[in-house]
Structure formats: structure tokens, C-alpha cells
């Protein structure tokens, strides 16, 4: 068979007819399943074979069987229809609309959260994400009060219901080419309830290094400004990168900091498909 007008796009309606014929073995049964006339479905298959320039069915008294080329098309057609049906289901199903409340500490917003939010919004445009940041302790308290559906935290030891996604060592950070880390007492810049502060101060005390708080604020921007100006130093997870801070090359003059875990909460809320999907996105990114 010679193609006279080869098409570049496969029609999903025609592919559905093709797959249904292949599954049922009969054009009559396929037409009945699809609520179409036999002449209409026959015309679809004729146009399909003409556009491809090959036969996709062997016709016999026993029924319609796919040719070797038809077998190849069946593989692709099944995948295309499954993806189409999934997309339509997500975009139109009431299960995939509404609001999901996500809480994340400022420490771990970057580098993953912007990409997660972008991908999730692309895949589930009818779902609104209410995003908030706060210290780990605040997020855990709010999560217990059901003010968030999903929460990410940074903790040494996860609380009940939390799942550890990643465990990393804390590193010292400060201004590029800064000297604040050489000062004694060591000037620290942490927000009031930062989850890293107690680990850092305990480590310094064990090492016999005096320290002083230079930031008394809940505002992360205040801490970042002080560190960028080389007034103080801080600590963050080794996977986090900031344009205003760099890892301090202290050559062992500062003690090694302990490890901290990124913990995910929200698994105790079965039956919420939106929350379950967001949990999967977060696990893939941070795991």
C-alpha cells in the first residue's frame, strides 16, 4: 500500500478505535463498545492505514488480527491513550482540585522547592498550593494543629510520623572572603528559633569556643544581611547553596558540626490524593 497523503500526527480517536478492534478482534464489537457505527470505525482504520502506508490488520473469517506493523502501533497507541486518559482525569477530576497547604523552613527552600512547585503546578493546574515558611518548631506545632497538610522540617531526630528524606552534615557559612569566623567570641547569626542554633552552640561549648548572638530577630533577611556584611557566621546543610553566603574554609579552626536530617510529615492523612502526590514530589527531590 502506498501512502498518498502521509500525516504527521496520529489522531487519538482513531487510535482508540484501533486498540479496541485489536482487543476485541472484531470491528463490529469495537463499534458497539465505542458507540460508533461500523462504517465510521471502518473509515477511521482505512484513513489510518492510508496515512501510514501500511496495513495494521489481517482480515480473515476468524476475525481481525494485528500485523507485525500493527503490533508496533498497538504498543505506542496504548501508551498514548493511557497518557491522554491520565491527563484528562487529572485535569477534570474533582480529586485533583482544591488547596494543599505546604510548610517549609527557610533553610531548605533552595534549591528544590521552586522546581517542585513549578512542576506540581504544571501537572495539577487546578490545585492551589498555599505555601508558608517558618522555623521547624513552629511548623511542627502548626502541623499538629492541622494548619498544614504537608510539612518539611530540619531536625536531629524526627518526631513521630516523620520520614527522613536526607541526612547531611551542617557546614559553617559566612561572607565571601570574610573574616568574622576568626573573631572571638565567635559572632553567630541565627533567627530566634532556628533548628540549627542549639546544635551549633552546643558544639562550640564542647570545643571551648566562646560565642555571641548578633542577630535577635525572626526575620531571615536580617540574618542574611548581617552575614553578607561579614558581621557574623552561621551554619546550613551542605546541599544548600546561597548567593549571599559561602562555605567557610576554616582549616580546622572551627569544630566540625553534627548532622541534621530533612524530615517529611503528612503521611498520616490517607485519602487525600493531592497530599499524597505532593509527598511523592518532595520525596523524589530531597531523597
N, C-alpha and C positions, 0 to 999 in steps of 0.2 A: 504494500500500500504506500502510495507516495503522498507526502504532505503537500497540500497546495496553499495552505494559509496557516503556517505554524504559529501558535500562540506562545507568549512568554509567561503567562500567568495561568495557573490551574484554578478552575472555578470550584469553590468548596462545596457548592450544592451538587455539582456533577460528581465530585469525589465521594460525597456521601452516598449517592446512588450507586456508584461503582463498588464501594465497600459493602453496601447492603446486598447487592447482587452476588458478590463473591462469598458472603457469609451464608446467604440463603440458597444459592445455586440456581436461582430462578429469577428472571426478570419480572414475572407475574407476582411472585411472593414479595419481591423487593418493592414493587409499585404499591402493593397493598400496605406494607409496613410504613412506607413514606407518604401514604395518602396521595399518590400520584396516579395518573393514567399510564397504562403500559406504553402507549405511543409516546408520551412525554419522556419517560425514562429511557426508552429506546433511542429517541432523538438525542438525548444527552450523551449516551455512550457512543453513538455514531460520530458526534462532533468531537468527542474526546479522542477517539481513535484517529480521526482525520487530522486533528491538530498535532497529535504526537507522531503520526506517520507510522503507526504500528497497530497490531491487533492486541487487545488486552484480554479477550475471552476466546476460548474454543467452544463453539456451539455444537451440541450433539443431542441425541434423543434422551440421554441421561441427565442433561442439564447444561449449565454454563460453568466452565472451569477456567480459571485464570491461566494465561500463557506464561512463559518464563518472564517475559517483559511485564505482564500483568502482576506477577508475584512481586517484582521490584516496585511497581507503582503502589501495590497494596501496602507495602511496608511504609512508604513515605506518606501515603494518603491517611493511614491510621494515625500516624504521629501528628500530621497537620490537623486532622479533625479533633484529636484529643486536646491539642493546644488551643484550638479555637473554642472548644466547649469549656475548657477550664477558664479561659479569658472571659468568655461571656458569663459564665457562672459567677466569677468573682466581681465582675463589673455590675451585674444586675441583681445578685442575691442579697437579700437583707442581712444575711450573716456577715457580709463584708462591707457594712456601712456603720457609721456611728463614730464614737470617740474613744480613743485609748489614751490613758494618762501615764506618761513616762517620766521618771525622775532619775537624774544622773549627777554625780558630783562633778564639780568644775574640773577636777584633776584629770578626769578620763574622758572629757568631751571630745578631745582630739587624740588621735587622728581619725577615729572610726565613726563617731556619731553623725557628723554631717552626711557622710556617704550612706549610712543606714537609713536616715530619714529620707534622703533623696530617692533611694531605691524603693523603700516601702511606699512612699507617696506615688511613685510611678506605677507600682504593681497594684496598689489599692487606693485609687484616687477618691473613692467615696468614704474613706476613713480619715477622720481628723485626729492628728496627734497633738495632745496638749503636753508640751514639753516644759520641764522645770528643772532647775539646778539648785542644789543646796549641799550642805555638809552631810556626810554619811549618817551621822547620828540623827540629824533632822529628817532625812529621807526614811530611815528605818522607823522612826516614831510616826511619821505621816503614813507610811505603808501599813502599819498596824491599825491605824485609824481609817484605813480604806480610802485614803486620799489619792493613792496612786494604784494603778493596775500592775505596772511593772517597774522595778527599781533596780538600778545598778549601784553597787557600793564598792568602797575600798576598805578592807578590814584585814587584820592579822588572823583572826579566827572567825569564820562565818557564823551567823546566828542560825537558829533552827529554820529550816525551809529554804536556806540559801544554797546555791550551787556555784562552786568555784569554777570560774572560766579560765583564769590565768593567775599564776603566782610569779611575781617579779621582785627583784631587789630594788630598793629605793636608792637613788643616787643624789649626790649633792649638786645643786644647781645655783647659778648666780649670773651676774652680768658678764658679757663677753669681755675678756681681758681684765676682769675685775679683781680687786684685792680685798674685798670685805671678808672673805673666808680666812684671811691671815690675822684678823683682829681678835683680841681677847679682852673681855669676854666676847664670845662669838655672837654677832648680831643675827637674829633669826627673823624671818618674815613669814608668818603663817596667819591665816584667818583664825578667829577665836576658837572655832570648833573643828578645825582641820583634823582629819583622821590620822595624818602623818605626824602631827606635832608631838604627841606623847611618846611615840617610838623614837623620834629624833632626840628629844630632851633626855630620855632615859639612857640612850646610847652615849650621849655626851657626858652625862653624870658618871656613868660606868667608866668612861675613859678619863675622867678627872678634868674635863674641859668646861670652864665656866661659860655661861651663855646668857643672853638678854633678849627679851622680846622688843622688837622695834615697830611692830605693827599691831595695833589694837583696833581691829575692825572686822566686820563681817563681809566687807567688800573685797572680792578677789582683785579688782582693778587696783586697789590701794597697795596690796602686796606686790603685784606685778610692777607697779611704778617704782616702788622702793627698791626692788631687786634690780630692775633695769638701770636705776641710778647708782647701783653698787653701794647701797646703804646696808644691805643685808643679804643673807643667803637662805635658801630653802631646800626642799627635797621633793622629788617626784619619781614616779615609776620610770624605769629605764626605757620603756617603749614610747613614752610621751615626748613629743618634741614641740618646743615653743620658739617663736621668732624673737622673743624678748629675753630668753634665758638659755644658757648653755650648761653642759656638764662641766663641773669644776675638776681640773686636773691638779689635785692637791698633793700628789706624790706621797700618799700615806700620812699626811699631817692631820687629816681628819679621819675619824673612825669609820669603818665600814658599817653601813646601815642595814637593818634587818629587811626581810622580805615582806611583801604585802600582797594580798590577794584581791583580784577583781571578782566580785560575787554578784550573782543574779538572783533576784526574787520575783515571784509571780507564778510559780508552778503549782501553788495551792488554789488555783482558780480554774478548775476544769469546766468545760462547757462554754468558755469564752473563746471562740475561734480567732478573733482578732488578736487577743493577748497571746495565744499560743503561737501564732505566726510571727509576731514581733519577737517573742522569745527565741525563735529559730534564727531570725536575722541577727540578733545580738550574739547568740552562741557561735554562729559562723564567723562573725567579725572578730570577736575577742578570744575565741578559742584557738 
